[in-house]
């Protein structure tokens, strides 16, 4: 059985994961309208992945005797100055999500809920991967500079560089 404190914190994380999905979806739409079909595909895959992260928590909360709450979401940005700025937004958002997961882990220790602590370890590892992916993409964009041919190749290659595992 979940404590009310952990149930509340997990419900907050459900909202964060849902908003993450919406952010990636908005980025996919923007990328698609700018002709970046590879980046759009990458973002669509990540939107689906974030939704699956949310659903895992929803099911966990309900299975542990809590009640997963599906709440309103903050609207994501709808336009970006450049792919680089967009991926910088991704990195900053993933750092925020990592902090939220770490705060959740801390709560599980204070509440002595080791089952929830164990459940959250997957998210801890996932966030390391999410941040590393965003940093790698930004590094690659920095290498490209402002060359259109470089962005053309980057857009073609992004799906093979970071295949989605849809966990």
C-alpha positions in Angstrom: 0.0 0.0 0.0 1.3 3.4 -0.9 1.5 6.2 1.6 -0.5 9.3 0.7 2.8 11.2 0.4 4.2 8.8 -2.2 0.9 8.6 -4.0 0.8 12.4 -4.3 4.4 12.5 -5.5 3.8 9.7 -8.1 0.7 11.5 -9.3 2.8 14.6 -9.8 5.2 12.5 -11.8 2.4 11.2 -13.9 1.6 14.8 -14.9 5.3 15.5 -15.6 5.6 12.4 -17.9 2.4 13.4 -19.7 3.7 16.9 -20.2 7.0 15.5 -21.5 5.1 13.5 -24.1 3.3 16.7 -25.1 6.6 18.6 -25.4 8.1 16.0 -27.7 4.9 15.9 -29.7 5.0 19.7 -30.1 8.6 19.5 -31.2 7.7 16.7 -33.7 5.0 18.9 -35.2 7.3 21.9 -35.5 10.1 19.8 -37.0 7.8 18.3 -39.5 6.6 21.7 -40.7 10.2 22.9 -41.1 11.1 20.0 -43.3 13.1 18.0 -40.7 11.4 14.7 -41.2 14.1 12.7 -39.4 14.0 14.9 -36.3 10.2 14.8 -36.4 10.2 11.0 -36.4 12.7 11.0 -33.5 10.4 13.4 -31.6 7.3 11.4 -32.4 9.0 8.2 -31.1 10.0 10.0 -27.9 6.5 11.4 -27.4 5.3 7.8 -27.4 8.1 6.7 -25.1 7.2 9.4 -22.6 3.5 8.3 -22.7 4.6 4.8 -21.9 6.7 6.1 -19.0 3.5 7.8 -17.7 1.4 4.7 -18.1 3.9 2.6 -16.2 3.4 4.9 -13.2 -0.4 5.0 -13.6 -0.5 1.2 -13.5 2.0 1.0 -10.6 0.0 3.5 -8.5 -3.3 1.7 -9.1 -1.7 -1.8 -8.5 -0.3 -0.6 -5.1 -3.7 0.5 -3.8 -3.5 4.1 -4.8 -5.5 6.1 -7.3 -3.6 7.5 -10.3 -4.9 10.9 -11.2 -4.9 12.2 -14.7 -4.7 15.9 -14.4 -4.6 19.0 -16.6 -1.4 19.7 -18.5 0.7 22.8 -19.1 0.7 23.6 -22.9 4.1 23.1 -24.4 5.9 25.7 -26.6 4.8 25.4 -30.2 7.7 27.0 -32.0 11.5 27.0 -31.7 14.2 29.2 -33.1 16.3 26.3 -34.4 16.8 22.6 -34.0 19.7 23.4 -31.7 17.5 25.6 -29.5 14.9 22.8 -29.5 17.4 20.2 -28.3 18.7 22.6 -25.7 15.1 22.7 -24.5 15.0 18.9 -24.5 18.1 18.7 -22.4 16.9 21.3 -19.8 13.6 19.5 -19.6 15.2 16.1 -19.1 17.4 17.6 -16.3 14.2 18.8 -14.7 12.6 15.3 -15.0 15.8 13.7 -13.5 15.5 16.0 -10.5 11.9 15.1 -10.1 12.7 11.4 -10.2 15.5 11.9 -7.7 13.1 13.7 -5.4 10.7 10.8 -5.6 13.5 8.3 -4.8 14.3 10.5 -1.7 10.6 10.4 -0.6 10.6 6.6 -0.9 13.6 6.4 1.5 11.9 8.7 4.0 8.7 6.7 3.8 10.6 3.4 3.9 8.8 2.2 0.8 11.4 0.0 -0.8 9.1 -1.5 -3.4 8.5 2.0 -4.8 12.3 2.7 -4.5 12.9 -0.4 -6.6 10.3 0.6 -9.1 11.9 4.0 -9.6 15.3 2.7 -10.3 14.3 2.0 -13.9 13.4 5.7 -14.2 16.8 6.8 -12.7 18.6 4.7 -15.3 16.3 6.0 -18.1 17.0 9.6 -17.2 20.8 9.1 -17.4 20.1 7.8 -21.0 17.7 10.7 -21.8 20.2 13.3 -20.7 23.1 11.7 -22.5 21.1 11.4 -25.8 20.2 15.1 -25.6 23.9 16.1 -24.9 25.1 13.9 -27.7 22.7 15.5 -30.2 23.7 19.0 -29.1 27.4 18.1 -29.5 26.7 16.8 -33.1 24.7 20.0 -33.9 27.6 22.0 -32.6 30.0 20.1 -34.9 27.7 20.8 -37.9 27.6 24.5 -37.3 25.2 26.4 -39.5 25.8 24.4 -42.7 22.6 23.4 -44.5 24.2 20.2 -45.9 25.3 19.2 -42.4 21.7 19.6 -41.1 20.4 17.7 -44.1 22.7 14.7 -43.2 22.0 15.0 -39.5 18.2 14.9 -40.2 18.6 11.8 -42.3 20.9 10.1 -39.7 19.2 10.9 -36.4 16.9 7.8 -36.5 19.8 5.5 -37.0 22.0 7.3 -34.4 19.3 7.0 -31.7 16.9 4.1 -32.3 13.9 4.3 -30.0 13.6 1.3 -27.6 10.0 2.2 -26.7 10.3 0.9 -23.1 
